[in-house]
Amino acid sequence: MLAPTTDDPFARLQQQHGRSLTLAHLVAAGLDQLPLPGSGRTLARWQRLAAVAAHDLPLVKLFEGHTDAIAILAELDGPTPAPGTRWGTWCAEPPDARLAFAPLGEGPELRIDGTKAWCSGAPSMTHAVVSGWNLDGEPCLAAVALDQPGVRVTHNGWKAVGMAASESVDVQFDNARGLQVGTPGDYTRRPGFWQGGAGIAACWFGGALGIATMTRDLSRGASDPHRLGHLGAIDVAMAGAAALLREAAAAIDAQPGANVQALTLRTRLAIEAAAESVLRHAGRALGAGPLCRNERFAHAMADLPVFMRQSHAERDLAALGQCLTNTTQALSWQL
């Protein structure tokens, strides 16, 4: 499995804080200092993401965004996050919520205006990496401190029951100040874009792992063949998903500068399918009882489907198919 062992410092934090564990606790303990994607220890990075996700999906949403911001800043020679700061990565680009970047002088400082949507953890973050558009209409990134008069965290934009604790609200920028990170187009052009996208699959896997583990624990001593059959189906889904993540991490580390779009799309879609299988079989195995009376199980079952809609579903399948038609490389269909 991908989850760390019980002597891991994260397991000790779990024991200490339980369900009250926060991103601030993880940062204070230094558990956000993960190996960078493609650094030779990508699997270790994903193991940490999966462990946090198995514990709490809204928490891993914030943790993944924070650690992704650290990786982006490192890859693009941005500012080094100060100890104790908590960063969001807010780079969703809905057409009705875009930021405008304007230069302030000859240096990297920018003026930032507009509304940013889907800002996960905004009420508890200190900084963010945000996407926006410069005066030439080019996509850019900026690092922004959130404790300034030009930034206002709203209560708008998030009505979901699942992942409610992620607080993915709208943030308004009005004459805010930030620092440009990299050059225009760097966000999606860098190798870490697709490498980081594969890390999201490790979060989905971790959410499914938490549900699968609870289903097994709640089924100990069961003799009903239908429940046992559902548990067997969960094992098949989780074992295949774990193997694919290990394979993807090894491939990224073997060629850290390669374009891994197809690999990432395939991995995400396969993990999504496995997680959907776990959701279905867990609900059918356990019935209504845990969904109504077990708070942790009920939250996980509500959170994971919302989190996985970060996938683009059939659009991603079509994008993967396009990758396959555009390549002359050998496909990964051989044993």
Secondary structure, 3 states (H helix, E strand, C coil): CCCCCCCCHHHHHHHHHHHHCCHHHHHHCCCCCCCCCCCCCHHHHHHHHHHHHHHCHHHHHHHHHHHHHHHHHHHCCCCCCCCCCCEEEECCCCCCCCEEEEECCCCCEEEEEEEEEEECCHHHCCEEEEEEECCCCCEEEEEEECCCCCEEECCCCCCCCCCHHHCCEEEEEEEEEEEEECCCCHHHHCCHHHHHHHHHHHHHHHHHHHHHHHHHHHCCCCCCHHHHHHHHHHHHHHHHHHHHHHHHHHHHHHCCCCCCHHHHHHHHHHHHHHHHHHHHHHHHHHCHHHHHHCHHHHHHHHHHHHHHHHCCCHHHHHHHHHHHHCCCCCCCCCC
